[in-house]
Amino acid sequence: MKRIVNLLIAAWVPVGLGLHAQTCLPDDVAYRVKSEGFANSQIEELAQFMTDELGSRLAASQMKLRAEKMVVAKLAELGLSNSRVEFAFDFPKGGWDNEKTYVAMTSPYYCSFAANPKAWSGSTNGLVSGECVVLDVQTMDDLEKYKGKLAGKVVLMPATQTYEIEFEPLASRITEEELEKLAEDSRPSASRRRPMMGNWQSARQLQAAIANLLKEENVLAVVSGGGTFNVPTSRGVQYKVGEPEPTPEIILPIEDHGRMVRMVKKGNKVRMELDIKNTFTDNQKINNVIAEIPGTDPKLKNEVVLIGAHLDSWHGGTGGADNASGCIVMMEAMRIIKALGIQPKRTIRIGLWGGEEQGLYGSRGYAENYLYSNEKGKTLSGYEKFALYLNMDNGSGRFRGIYLEQNDMAVPFFEAWKKPIESLGFKTLTLRKTGGTDHMMFDRLGLPAYQFIQDPLEYDRTYHTVMDTYERLSLPDLKQAAVVTAWLALNAAMDNARIPVKPGYPEAIPAPMKRK
């Protein structure tokens, strides 16, 4: 096998001209990548492992710690080197795990609900029952009318969303017309949004005042609406290790929550019973899971091609689309490369990040530990050795192209690399920026770090809900994505040239964002 691989590498020819001549691995290597990825795929096995076996993976939870150990073992089983857990960043909220959830309306009639406690909210004192009250607060002055009247009550927050009949398909793919539009450079028409700091600060102050009132009044629980099709969403509450345990907070689907709000406002006596048990732990660590295929070229082996996705999820469901899908693809891509026996010039590393849902903690920690020191205001040794980062975090839809984050210098590389995989539907290169996930930490430093263009499928209505399970995964699409990732990573690891850093960078790494 080694002799054959060496011949293949010897046949590797330049494709492109210019200051940096981009190259692409030959077609027979592309054939081998596709054959391994489609004929010997382990996507289904990895999908079941990442969802059914691991379960939910809330940041810093006991379930997340369990998942880290299991994933480390799985990566070693796939033949990767240096499979390990790495500390990334301090996490002030600590660990939290839900152990029991029972929620029902008992009057004017009985109805049990699909419910999801908010992460880092408290527990009830066993099974409790109380009358429901709607808390209609728009200003600070509105708080006065509820003081002394909420003890022992179940507080219903006002309905902020109503169900609307949807005439569009539940799942969709990107059309050719949409891809053509996406390929256009948006910079001439781009505009910066003005911050709404005043409104944001006022809203935060009102929320804090409401939270204090509910705590002082000793309410049984707080119930909010979120999620449709009778499926609740997942969210969290403000909390730091050492603070008093927060009031129990529950999310119901908007259909069930809306029903109770309407009945209370109409004068019906509505009662609920709840039994919520949550466990807090002092674990203030966000960890990443790392593994690699070591480089072999004497001059290039310390340079790194990084591929990744976030390992953490919310506590409802098993984080199928968000983001077991990304982890599955990146693990399978590494398996494909390893199975081919190709010895890359550069090291190919997989990073499965922690704490993405709470503010990109894991990728931020990696960036600070390897690439740039905020404290010293300068780059670290890994910065000059960073060749490429590929990220996946938009559900399990097929890869249709890639966002190149306004890095014009990356275009010739991907134009060369994508030709053998265009037949798989990977055709569109866009210079547009996209945000919201871990590649941002590396792009902020000017480094070549990119997110894929993906078919949306059912992502928008399923992620961050208890419906986000194995069933949200499109296995054929994940196979295609793994092949594309393996191919691009291999080319980046073997190309003598590297995508240049964007001029004028790096900038300081931003503080963790409170975003989900």
DAURPE-V250858 format. One record per pair of residues at least 4 apart in sequence whose C-alpha atoms are under 8 Angstrom apart, sorted by the first residue. I is the first residue (numbers start at 0). J is the second residue. Records with the same first field share a line. If there is no record, write none. Layout:
I = J + J
//
This chain:
0 = 4 + 340
1 = 5 + 340 + 341
2 = 6
3 = 7
4 = 8 + 340 + 341
5 = 9
6 = 10
7 = 11 + 25 + 27 + 28
8 = 24
10 = 25
11 = 22 + 23 + 24 + 25
12 = 22 + 23 + 24 + 25
13 = 20 + 21 + 22 + 23
14 = 20 + 21 + 22 + 23 + 415
15 = 20 + 21 + 22 + 411 + 415
16 = 20 + 21
19 = 496 + 497
20 = 496
21 = 411 + 412 + 415 + 494 + 495 + 496
22 = 412 + 415 + 416 + 490 + 494 + 495
23 = 415 + 416 + 490 + 494
24 = 28 + 29 + 416 + 490 + 493
25 = 29
26 = 30 + 419
27 = 31
28 = 32
29 = 33 + 419 + 420 + 486
30 = 34
31 = 35 + 339
32 = 36 + 335 + 336 + 339 + 482 + 485 + 486
33 = 37 + 482
34 = 38 + 39
35 = 39 + 40 + 335 + 338 + 339
36 = 40 + 331 + 332 + 335 + 478 + 479 + 481 + 482
37 = 478 + 479 + 482
40 = 331 + 478
41 = 45 + 331
42 = 46 + 327 + 328 + 331 + 474 + 477 + 478
43 = 47 + 474
44 = 48
45 = 49 + 327 + 331
46 = 50 + 323 + 324 + 327 + 469 + 472
47 = 51 + 52 + 469
48 = 52 + 53
49 = 53 + 54 + 319 + 323 + 326 + 327
50 = 54 + 55 + 317 + 318 + 319 + 323 + 468 + 469
51 = 317 + 468 + 469
53 = 62 + 65 + 66 + 69 + 317
54 = 62 + 316 + 317 + 318
55 = 62 + 63 + 311 + 312 + 313 + 314 + 315 + 316 + 317 + 318
56 = 60 + 62 + 63 + 66 + 310 + 311 + 312 + 313 + 314 + 317 + 318
57 = 62 + 63 + 95 + 96 + 311 + 312 + 313 + 314 + 354
58 = 63 + 94 + 285 + 311 + 312 + 313 + 353 + 354 + 356 + 357
59 = 63 + 64 + 90 + 93 + 94 + 95 + 282 + 283 + 284 + 285 + 354
60 = 64 + 93 + 94 + 95 + 96 + 280 + 282
61 = 65 + 94 + 95 + 96
62 = 66 + 96
63 = 67 + 311
64 = 68
65 = 69
66 = 70
67 = 71 + 84 + 287 + 288
68 = 72 + 84
69 = 73
70 = 74 + 288
71 = 75 + 82 + 83 + 84 + 288 + 289 + 290
72 = 76 + 82
73 = 77
74 = 78 + 79 + 82 + 290 + 330
75 = 79 + 80 + 81 + 82
77 = 334 + 337
78 = 334 + 337
79 = 290 + 291 + 292 + 333 + 334 + 337
80 = 290 + 291 + 292 + 293
81 = 289 + 290 + 291
82 = 288 + 289 + 290 + 291
83 = 288 + 289 + 290
84 = 286 + 287 + 288 + 289
85 = 286 + 287 + 288 + 289
86 = 284 + 285 + 286 + 287 + 364
87 = 284 + 285 + 286 + 287 + 353 + 360 + 361 + 362 + 363 + 364 + 365 + 368
88 = 284 + 285 + 286 + 360 + 361 + 363 + 364
89 = 283 + 284 + 285
90 = 283 + 284 + 285
91 = 239 + 240 + 283
92 = 119 + 238 + 239 + 240 + 283
93 = 239 + 240 + 279 + 280 + 281 + 282 + 283 + 284
94 = 279 + 280 + 281 + 282 + 283
95 = 118 + 119 + 277 + 278 + 279 + 280
96 = 118 + 277 + 278 + 279 + 314
97 = 116 + 118 + 276 + 277 + 278 + 314
98 = 275 + 276 + 277 + 278
99 = 274 + 275 + 276 + 277
100 = 114 + 115 + 116 + 273 + 274 + 275 + 276
101 = 112 + 114 + 273 + 274 + 275
102 = 111 + 112 + 113 + 114 + 271 + 272 + 273 + 274
103 = 109 + 110 + 111 + 112 + 271 + 272 + 273
104 = 108 + 109 + 110 + 111 + 112 + 269 + 270 + 271 + 272
105 = 109 + 110 + 269 + 270 + 271 + 272
106 = 268 + 269 + 270 + 271
107 = 267 + 268 + 269 + 270
112 = 251 + 255
113 = 229 + 230 + 231 + 251 + 252
114 = 230 + 231 + 249 + 250 + 251 + 252
115 = 231 + 232 + 233 + 249 + 250 + 251 + 315 + 465
116 = 120 + 233 + 247 + 248 + 249 + 250 + 275
117 = 233 + 234 + 235 + 236 + 247 + 248 + 249 + 250
118 = 233 + 234 + 235 + 236 + 314
119 = 235 + 236 + 237 + 238 + 245 + 279
120 = 235 + 236 + 244 + 245 + 246 + 247 + 248 + 277
121 = 244 + 245 + 246 + 247 + 248 + 276 + 277
122 = 246 + 247 + 274 + 275 + 276 + 277
123 = 127 + 219 + 220 + 247 + 273 + 274 + 275 + 276
124 = 274 + 275
125 = 273 + 274 + 275 + 276
126 = 272 + 273 + 274 + 275
127 = 219 + 272 + 273 + 274
128 = 219 + 270 + 271 + 272 + 273
129 = 151 + 152 + 153 + 219 + 270 + 271 + 272
130 = 151 + 152 + 153 + 268 + 269 + 270 + 271
131 = 152 + 153 + 154 + 155 + 263 + 268 + 269 + 270 + 271
132 = 149 + 152 + 153 + 154 + 155 + 263
133 = 154 + 155 + 156 + 157 + 260 + 263 + 264
134 = 145 + 154 + 155 + 156 + 157
135 = 141 + 156 + 157
136 = 141 + 142
137 = 141
138 = 142 + 205
139 = 143 + 205 + 208
141 = 145
142 = 146 + 209 + 212
145 = 149
146 = 212 + 216
147 = 216
148 = 216
149 = 154 + 213 + 216 + 217 + 218
150 = 216 + 217 + 218 + 219
151 = 217 + 218 + 219
152 = 218 + 219 + 220
153 = 218 + 219 + 220 + 221 + 222 + 270 + 271
154 = 218 + 219 + 220 + 221 + 222
155 = 221 + 222 + 223 + 256 + 260
156 = 221 + 222 + 223 + 224
157 = 223 + 260
158 = 223 + 224 + 253 + 256 + 257 + 260
159 = 224
160 = 224 + 225 + 253
161 = 253 + 254 + 257
162 = 227 + 253 + 254
169 = 456 + 457
170 = 455 + 456 + 457
171 = 454 + 455 + 456 + 457
172 = 454 + 455 + 456
173 = 177 + 178 + 453 + 454 + 455
174 = 178
175 = 179
176 = 180
177 = 181
178 = 182 + 427
179 = 183 + 427
181 = 429 + 431
182 = 427 + 428 + 429 + 430 + 431
183 = 429 + 430 + 431
184 = 429 + 430 + 431
185 = 189 + 430 + 431
186 = 431
195 = 199
196 = 200
197 = 201
198 = 202
199 = 203
200 = 204
201 = 205
202 = 206
203 = 207
204 = 208
205 = 209
206 = 210
207 = 211
208 = 212
209 = 213
210 = 214
211 = 215
212 = 216
213 = 217 + 218 + 246
214 = 218 + 245 + 246
218 = 246
219 = 246 + 247
220 = 246 + 247 + 248 + 249
221 = 246 + 247 + 248 + 249
222 = 248 + 249 + 250 + 251 + 256
223 = 248 + 249 + 250 + 251 + 256
224 = 231 + 250 + 251 + 252 + 253 + 255 + 256 + 257
225 = 231 + 232 + 250 + 251 + 252 + 253
226 = 230 + 231 + 232 + 251 + 252 + 253 + 460 + 464
227 = 231 + 252 + 253 + 254 + 460
228 = 252 + 254
229 = 251 + 252 + 253 + 254 + 255
230 = 251 + 252 + 464 + 465 + 466
231 = 250 + 251 + 252 + 253 + 464 + 465
232 = 250 + 251 + 252 + 315 + 463 + 464 + 465
233 = 250 + 313 + 314 + 315 + 463 + 464 + 465
234 = 313 + 463 + 515
238 = 242 + 245
240 = 281
247 = 275
251 = 255 + 256
252 = 256
253 = 257
254 = 258
255 = 259
256 = 260
257 = 261
258 = 262
259 = 263 + 269
260 = 264
261 = 265
262 = 266 + 267 + 268 + 269
263 = 267 + 268 + 269
285 = 353 + 354 + 360 + 361
286 = 352 + 353 + 354 + 361
287 = 350 + 351 + 352 + 353 + 361
288 = 350 + 351 + 352
289 = 348 + 349 + 350 + 351
290 = 348 + 349 + 350
291 = 346 + 347 + 348 + 349
292 = 333 + 337 + 343 + 346 + 347 + 348
293 = 300 + 343 + 345 + 346 + 347
294 = 299 + 300 + 301 + 302 + 342 + 343 + 344 + 345 + 346 + 347
295 = 299 + 300 + 342 + 343 + 344 + 345 + 346
296 = 300 + 343 + 344 + 345
299 = 344 + 345
300 = 344 + 345 + 346
301 = 345 + 346 + 384
302 = 345 + 346 + 381 + 383 + 384 + 385 + 386
303 = 345 + 346 + 347 + 348 + 384 + 385 + 386 + 387 + 492
304 = 345 + 346 + 347 + 348 + 385 + 386 + 387 + 388 + 488 + 491 + 492
305 = 347 + 348 + 349 + 350 + 385 + 386 + 387 + 388 + 389 + 488
306 = 329 + 347 + 348 + 349 + 350 + 387 + 388 + 389 + 390 + 488
307 = 325 + 326 + 329 + 349 + 350 + 351 + 352 + 388 + 389 + 390 + 391
308 = 322 + 325 + 326 + 329 + 350 + 351 + 352 + 390 + 391 + 392 + 437
309 = 322 + 323 + 325 + 326 + 351 + 352 + 353 + 354 + 355 + 392 + 437
310 = 322 + 323 + 326 + 351 + 352 + 353
311 = 318 + 322 + 352 + 353 + 354 + 355 + 356
312 = 317 + 318 + 321 + 322 + 356
313 = 317 + 318 + 356 + 463
314 = 318
315 = 463 + 464 + 465 + 466 + 467
316 = 464 + 465 + 466 + 467 + 468
317 = 465 + 467 + 468 + 469
318 = 322 + 323 + 462 + 463 + 467 + 468
319 = 323 + 324 + 467 + 468 + 469 + 470 + 471 + 472
320 = 324 + 325 + 393 + 394 + 395 + 458 + 461 + 462 + 467 + 468 + 469 + 471 + 472
321 = 325 + 392 + 393 + 394 + 462 + 463 + 467
322 = 326 + 392 + 393 + 394
323 = 327
324 = 328 + 391 + 392 + 394 + 395 + 472 + 477
325 = 329 + 390 + 391 + 392 + 393 + 394 + 395
326 = 330 + 351 + 391
327 = 331 + 477
328 = 332 + 477 + 478 + 480 + 481 + 484
329 = 333 + 349 + 481 + 484
330 = 334 + 349
331 = 335 + 481
332 = 336 + 481 + 482 + 484 + 485
333 = 337 + 349 + 485
334 = 338
335 = 339 + 482 + 485
336 = 340 + 341 + 485 + 489
337 = 341
343 = 347 + 489 + 492 + 493
344 = 492 + 493
345 = 492 + 493
346 = 492
347 = 488 + 492
352 = 360 + 361 + 362
353 = 359 + 360 + 361 + 362
354 = 358 + 359 + 360 + 361
355 = 359 + 360 + 361 + 362 + 436 + 437
356 = 514 + 515
357 = 511 + 512 + 513 + 514 + 515
358 = 511 + 512 + 513 + 514 + 515
359 = 363 + 436 + 437 + 440 + 511 + 512
360 = 364 + 511
361 = 365
362 = 366 + 437 + 438 + 440
363 = 367 + 437 + 440 + 508 + 511
364 = 368
365 = 369 + 370
366 = 370 + 371 + 440 + 441 + 508
367 = 371 + 372 + 373 + 508
368 = 372
369 = 379 + 380 + 381 + 382
370 = 378 + 379 + 380 + 381 + 382
371 = 376 + 377 + 378 + 379 + 382 + 444 + 507 + 508
372 = 376 + 377 + 378 + 379
373 = 377 + 507 + 508
376 = 507
378 = 382 + 505
379 = 383
380 = 384
381 = 385
385 = 446
386 = 447 + 491 + 492 + 497 + 498
387 = 446 + 447 + 448 + 491 + 498
388 = 438 + 441 + 447 + 448 + 449
389 = 438 + 448 + 449 + 450 + 451 + 484
390 = 437 + 438 + 448 + 449 + 450 + 451
391 = 450 + 451
392 = 436 + 450
393 = 453 + 455 + 458
394 = 453 + 455 + 456 + 458 + 472
395 = 453 + 455 + 456 + 471 + 472 + 473 + 474 + 476 + 477
396 = 453 + 454 + 455 + 456 + 473 + 476 + 477
397 = 453 + 454 + 476 + 477 + 479 + 480
398 = 424 + 425 + 451 + 452 + 453 + 454 + 476 + 479 + 480 + 483
399 = 424 + 425 + 426 + 427 + 451 + 452 + 453 + 454
400 = 425 + 426 + 427 + 428 + 429 + 451 + 452 + 453
401 = 427 + 428 + 429 + 449 + 450 + 451 + 452
402 = 428 + 429 + 430 + 431 + 432 + 433 + 449 + 450 + 451 + 452
403 = 407 + 409 + 410 + 428 + 429 + 430 + 431 + 432 + 447 + 448 + 449 + 450
404 = 430 + 431 + 432 + 433 + 442 + 448 + 449
405 = 430 + 431 + 432
406 = 410 + 430 + 447 + 501
407 = 430
408 = 412 + 498 + 499
409 = 413 + 447 + 498 + 499
410 = 414 + 428
411 = 415
412 = 416 + 498
413 = 417 + 428
414 = 418
416 = 487 + 490
417 = 421 + 425 + 426 + 487
420 = 424 + 425 + 426 + 483
421 = 425 + 426
423 = 479
425 = 483
433 = 450
434 = 439
435 = 439
437 = 441
438 = 442 + 448 + 449 + 450
439 = 443 + 448
440 = 444 + 508
441 = 445 + 446 + 447 + 448
442 = 446 + 447 + 448 + 449
443 = 504 + 505 + 506 + 507 + 508
444 = 504 + 505 + 506 + 507 + 508
445 = 500 + 501 + 502 + 503 + 504 + 505 + 506
446 = 499 + 500 + 501
447 = 498 + 499 + 500 + 501
455 = 459
457 = 461 + 471
458 = 462
461 = 465 + 466 + 467 + 471
462 = 466 + 467
463 = 467
466 = 471
467 = 471
468 = 472
472 = 477
473 = 477
474 = 478
475 = 479
476 = 480
477 = 481
478 = 482
479 = 483
480 = 484
481 = 485
482 = 486
483 = 487
484 = 488
485 = 489
486 = 490
487 = 491
488 = 492
489 = 493
490 = 494
491 = 497
500 = 504
//
